[in-house]
Amino acid sequence: DKELMGLSFLERLYPAQYPTVKAEYEKYKIYHRNAWQNWDAIFTHNNTLYLVEAKAHISELSSGDEEHGDHSREEILRYFKEQLPELPVSRIWLQDYYQMANRLATAALLNKNGIKTKVLYVYFVNGYRKRVIEKVDRKERIYETVNLNATEEQFRIAIQDEMNALGISHDSVASLLAPPVFVNAEPNRHK
């Protein structure tokens, strides 16, 4: 399965609103492919569109401390500020937690254009398996290791760090961000 990219899926789900959303997004001239959104899933429930972002380990919350957007940086920052005027958007939003900033701005854009939208983060506790290939004496041994550093409590602390860095709180973005969902990927494993 491949992640959905950008907002073209709206053309099928919300054909009446799609031209307006597309035109507004395009006015920012954010053409660099790395600035587009990738969605792990989307679904509708009770007349709300949910844009799903799944995380299997804590390091996936950060997108690195360099500014994102390449040549579109200033346009992306303007997009964030215009979509989220009530939030303390700054250049920091282009750094470590760019992905959450981008998701919130996109949900705001859709809401403003008549598509009730929330971003839903799904965190997989004990959910990161990494395939390791070890070569010994010209023979390969393949085994899996489990990264258990992602407990629900550790995710919650990392989420709070993310929000603190962006200068937001759950309350300030409640209209755009659904409560997080934690799924234990190994329910038979001790916590």
Disulfide bonds with the S-S distance in Angstrom:
none
